Structure formats: C-alpha cells, structure tokens
Amino acid sequence: MFDNKFHEQVHDILQGIEDLLVAKNAKYGNSALEPLGVFSQLSAKEGLLVRIDDKLKRIKNGSLDKDDEDVVNDLIGYLVLLKIHASREQSFDELDGSHNWEKIKQREELISIMRADEKDGLYWSDNVD
C-alpha cells in the first residue's frame, strides 16, 4: 500500500536537504569535497568525518532537546556529501585514496611477475663478481 503522505514528507525533507547543500556549495564553494588545505591537511573524507563526529557529539550533548533542527539537517547533509565522495572514489574503502585496493592489487601482481622473471634470469645486477 502506497502512503502518499509519507512520500510527500520524504520528498519535502529531502528537497530541503538538497536546497541546503546547493546553497552552502554556492556560498562556500566545493570546500567539503575539495578542501583548500591552508590550515588543515585533512583529506576530504577525514574532514567530512570530523564534521559528522561534531554533529553527533552535539546531538549526544542534548542539542535535540533544544529544538536544534539545524544540527540534524547538517548531519544529513554531511552524510550525503560522504556518499557523493564515496561514489566518486568508487567505494567507502577508497574514500581518501590511502586504501586504493585496486592499485595495491596491481602492484602486488607486478611484483609477483617481476619475482618470477628474476628467477628466470631476466633481470641482472650491476654488481657482477
């Protein structure tokens, strides 16, 4: 059974989050996904996670009791940005590039090939006795 009122509520809330993200992106640039790095050397992933952690701490400390809807909207917005960043990086494991498993796998395969070639005498050393 399709609940039209629920659908409208979801749409309205998500539209508000979209409007918030687009407005902040227009105001601040794409700083969440492409940090400037003047004072902080955090990657985009790390910066987003710090902001998410901050919003969760505010909620834990009672921000919701003060009718602070902004903290919830900001949290949802940062989670959306994290999802956008993950989609650009192909997976959550590769968010900051430090765990680029595909490249690591390719390097391991190359090393294996080179070791096999070395055993077959295809490489030589300048240190000839």
C-alpha positions in Angstrom: 0.0 0.0 0.0 1.4 3.4 -1.1 1.3 6.0 1.6 1.1 9.3 -0.3 1.5 11.5 2.8 4.7 9.6 3.8 6.0 10.0 0.2 5.3 13.8 0.3 7.1 14.1 3.7 10.1 12.3 2.5 10.2 14.4 -0.7 9.8 17.6 1.2 12.6 16.8 3.7 15.0 15.6 1.1 14.2 18.7 -1.0 15.1 20.8 2.0 18.4 19.0 2.4 19.1 19.4 -1.3 18.4 23.1 -1.1 20.7 23.4 1.9 23.6 21.6 0.2 23.2 23.6 -3.0 23.1 26.9 -1.1 26.1 26.1 1.0 28.0 24.9 -2.1 27.2 28.2 -3.8 28.3 30.1 -0.7 31.4 28.2 0.3 32.4 26.5 -2.9 33.0 22.8 -3.1 35.2 23.0 0.1 33.8 19.8 1.7 34.7 17.6 -1.3 37.7 19.6 -2.4 39.3 21.1 0.8 41.6 24.1 0.3 44.1 22.7 2.8 45.6 26.0 4.0 45.3 25.3 7.8 44.3 21.7 7.7 45.8 18.8 5.8 42.8 16.6 6.3 41.6 14.7 3.2 38.0 15.3 2.1 36.9 12.1 3.8 38.6 12.9 7.1 37.1 16.5 7.0 33.6 15.1 6.5 34.1 12.5 9.2 35.2 15.2 11.6 32.2 17.3 10.8 29.9 14.3 11.2 31.5 13.5 14.5 30.9 17.0 15.7 27.2 16.9 14.8 26.8 13.6 16.5 28.5 15.0 19.6 26.1 17.9 19.6 23.2 15.5 19.4 24.6 13.4 22.2 25.1 16.5 24.4 21.4 17.4 24.1 21.2 19.6 21.1 17.9 17.9 20.0 16.4 18.8 23.3 16.9 22.5 22.3 14.9 22.1 19.1 18.0 22.5 17.1 16.8 21.2 13.7 19.9 22.6 12.0 22.2 20.0 13.6 20.1 17.2 12.1 19.9 18.8 8.7 23.7 19.4 8.8 24.3 15.8 9.8 22.2 14.5 6.9 23.9 16.9 4.6 27.4 15.7 5.6 26.3 12.1 5.2 25.0 12.9 1.7 28.4 14.6 0.9 30.2 11.5 2.3 28.1 9.4 -0.1 28.9 11.7 -3.0 32.6 11.4 -2.2 32.4 7.7 -1.9 30.7 7.4 -5.3 33.5 9.5 -6.8 36.1 7.2 -5.2 34.2 4.0 -6.2 33.8 2.7 -2.6 33.9 3.7 1.0 37.2 1.7 1.4 38.9 4.2 -1.0 37.4 7.5 0.2 40.8 9.2 0.8 42.9 7.2 -1.6 45.0 5.8 1.2 43.4 2.4 0.7 43.2 2.2 -3.0 42.9 -1.6 -3.1 42.9 -1.8 -6.9 46.2 -0.1 -7.2 47.6 -2.2 -4.3 46.5 -5.4 -6.1 48.0 -4.2 -9.4 51.3 -3.5 -7.7 51.3 -6.9 -5.9 50.7 -8.6 -9.3 53.5 -6.7 -10.9 55.9 -7.6 -8.0 54.9 -11.3 -8.4 55.6 -11.1 -12.2 59.0 -9.4 -11.6 60.0 -12.0 -9.0 59.1 -14.8 -11.4 61.1 -13.1 -14.2 64.0 -12.6 -11.8 64.1 -16.3 -11.1 64.2 -16.9 -14.8 67.2 -14.7 -15.1 65.5 -11.8 -17.0 67.0 -9.2 -14.6 70.6 -8.6 -14.0 72.6 -6.8 -11.4 75.3 -4.1 -11.9 77.2 -5.8 -9.1 78.8 -8.5 -11.2 81.5 -10.5 -9.3 
